[in-house]
Amino acid sequence: MTQAPSSSSAASLRDHFLIAMPSLNDGYFSHAVTYICDHDAEGALGLVINQPTELSLRDLLQHVDLEPRDELPEIPVYRGGPVQPEHGFVLHTGKPEWRGSQPITDSIVLTTSRDILEAINEGRGPSRVLIALGHAGWGPGQLESELAENVWLTTRAHADILFDHPSAERWAAAAQLIGIDVNLISSAPGHA
């Protein structure tokens, strides 16, 4: 029988970053920054925000039979996680205006419907977007267990890191929010 999470770990991590510890050598989550979109007693859902694929928004639009407009900005598509890699997720600022929109905060929304891709392509979509294929998911108590094992650092998310920082800098920038230089943390476990 597993123990119930302590009251300090039972708080929701919605709108937080999970920052992979250097010791996390799992191929998918090594040096990952994951934005937590939802977290409750049923589990958690997040998007990895620093692993761009070779696809761009232009490629994705063509894949879903939309003709990209000429002036479409270059927007990368990220590996959001290993769960449902065939499903797209658009994390964006603004209001929940599209069919598949779910607000995460007052200013950050997760949308999973095609109409947001149409709006972005037509130049009437949100100004700040992160597009991902797949997501990361945890069952009940799974994330809390990983946190107890020191697999992740956590901190409140910051929109500038989420939308504006170059992908390669997001891991270090997220850790810097809590005053940690991840480059100084050893990846080897040790004893004091």
C-alpha positions in Angstrom: 0.0 0.0 0.0 1.4 3.4 -0.9 1.3 6.3 1.5 -0.8 9.4 0.8 1.2 12.4 -0.3 2.2 14.8 2.4 0.2 18.0 2.6 3.2 20.0 1.2 3.3 17.8 -1.9 -0.4 17.7 -2.4 -0.6 21.3 -3.6 -1.3 21.6 -7.3 1.6 22.4 -9.6 -0.6 23.8 -12.3 1.3 26.7 -14.0 4.6 25.5 -12.7 7.8 24.3 -14.4 9.2 20.9 -13.7 12.9 21.2 -14.3 14.7 17.9 -14.8 17.6 17.3 -12.4 20.9 16.5 -14.2 20.7 12.9 -12.8 17.5 12.3 -14.8 19.0 10.4 -17.8 15.8 9.2 -19.3 16.2 10.0 -23.0 12.9 11.9 -23.2 13.2 14.0 -20.1 16.9 14.5 -19.9 17.4 18.3 -19.4 13.7 18.8 -19.9 11.5 21.7 -18.8 7.9 20.7 -18.5 5.1 23.2 -18.1 2.3 21.7 -16.0 -1.1 22.4 -17.5 -3.2 20.4 -15.0 -2.5 18.7 -11.7 -4.9 17.3 -9.3 -5.7 14.0 -7.4 -6.2 12.2 -10.7 -2.7 13.0 -12.0 -1.0 15.6 -14.0 -0.6 16.7 -17.6 2.3 18.8 -18.9 4.1 19.9 -22.1 7.9 19.7 -22.5 8.8 23.2 -23.7 12.4 22.9 -24.7 12.7 20.0 -27.2 11.9 21.3 -30.7 11.3 18.8 -33.5 12.5 19.3 -37.0 8.9 20.3 -37.9 7.8 23.9 -38.2 4.3 25.3 -38.0 4.3 25.5 -41.8 5.0 21.7 -42.0 2.3 21.0 -39.4 -0.3 23.1 -41.3 0.4 21.2 -44.5 0.1 17.9 -42.6 -3.5 18.9 -41.5 -4.4 20.1 -45.1 -4.1 23.8 -44.5 -2.2 26.0 -47.0 0.3 28.1 -45.0 0.2 31.8 -45.9 3.4 33.3 -47.3 4.0 35.7 -44.4 3.6 33.0 -41.7 6.4 33.4 -39.1 8.8 30.5 -38.5 7.4 28.8 -35.4 9.0 25.5 -34.2 6.9 22.5 -33.2 8.0 20.9 -29.9 8.0 17.3 -28.6 5.4 17.9 -25.9 5.8 14.4 -24.3 5.7 10.7 -25.1 1.9 10.4 -24.6 -0.3 10.7 -27.7 2.4 12.1 -29.9 -0.1 12.3 -32.8 -2.2 15.0 -31.0 -1.4 18.6 -31.1 -1.4 21.1 -28.3 -1.2 24.9 -28.6 -0.2 26.7 -25.4 -0.8 30.4 -25.8 -1.6 33.8 -24.2 -4.9 35.5 -24.4 -8.5 34.2 -23.8 -10.0 30.8 -24.4 -11.6 31.8 -27.7 -11.4 28.4 -29.6 -13.4 25.3 -29.4 -10.8 23.2 -27.6 -9.6 25.9 -25.2 -9.0 25.4 -21.5 -7.7 28.3 -19.4 -4.7 27.4 -17.2 -4.3 30.9 -15.7 -5.9 34.3 -16.4 -3.5 34.8 -19.3 -2.3 31.3 -20.4 -4.6 28.9 -22.3 -4.2 25.4 -23.7 -6.1 24.7 -27.0 -6.3 21.4 -28.8 -8.7 22.2 -31.6 -7.8 22.8 -35.3 -9.6 26.2 -35.3 -6.6 27.8 -33.5 -4.2 26.6 -36.2 -6.6 28.2 -38.8 -6.6 31.5 -36.8 -2.8 31.5 -36.5 -2.4 30.8 -40.2 -4.8 33.7 -41.1 -2.9 36.1 -38.8 -5.7 36.4 -36.2 -4.4 34.0 -33.6 -2.7 34.7 -30.3 0.6 36.6 -30.4 2.5 34.2 -28.2 2.2 30.5 -28.9 4.0 27.2 -28.2 2.9 24.3 -30.4 3.6 20.7 -29.2 2.9 17.2 -30.4 2.2 14.9 -27.5 2.2 15.5 -23.8 3.7 14.2 -20.6 1.3 12.5 -18.2 1.4 11.2 -14.7 -1.2 9.0 -12.9 -2.5 9.5 -9.4 0.4 10.1 -7.0 3.1 9.4 -9.7 4.4 13.0 -9.9 4.4 13.3 -6.2 6.5 10.2 -5.9 9.0 11.5 -8.5 9.2 14.8 -6.6 9.9 12.9 -3.4 12.7 11.1 -5.2 14.2 14.5 -6.3 13.8 13.8 -10.0 12.5 17.4 -10.6 12.9 20.9 -9.3 9.8 23.0 -9.4 9.0 26.7 -9.7 6.2 28.9 -10.7 6.2 29.3 -14.5 7.3 32.4 -16.2 5.7 33.4 -19.5 9.0 34.9 -20.9 10.7 31.6 -20.5 7.7 29.7 -21.9 7.3 31.8 -25.0 10.4 34.0 -25.6 13.6 32.3 -24.5 15.5 30.2 -27.1 14.7 26.5 -26.5 18.3 25.6 -25.7 18.3 28.2 -22.8 15.0 27.3 -21.1 16.4 24.5 -18.8 19.0 26.8 -17.3 16.7 29.9 -17.3 13.9 28.0 -15.4 16.4 26.8 -12.8 17.7 30.3 -12.4 14.2 31.4 -11.3 14.9 29.5 -8.0 18.6 30.6 -7.9 20.1 27.4 -9.1 22.8 27.0 -11.7 22.0 23.6 -13.1 25.5 23.4 -14.7 27.0 23.2 -11.1 24.8 20.3 -10.0 26.5 16.9 -10.4 24.6 14.2 -12.2 26.1 11.5 -10.0 24.3 10.7 -6.8 26.5 11.0 -3.7 26.5 11.1 0.0 27.3 14.0 2.4 
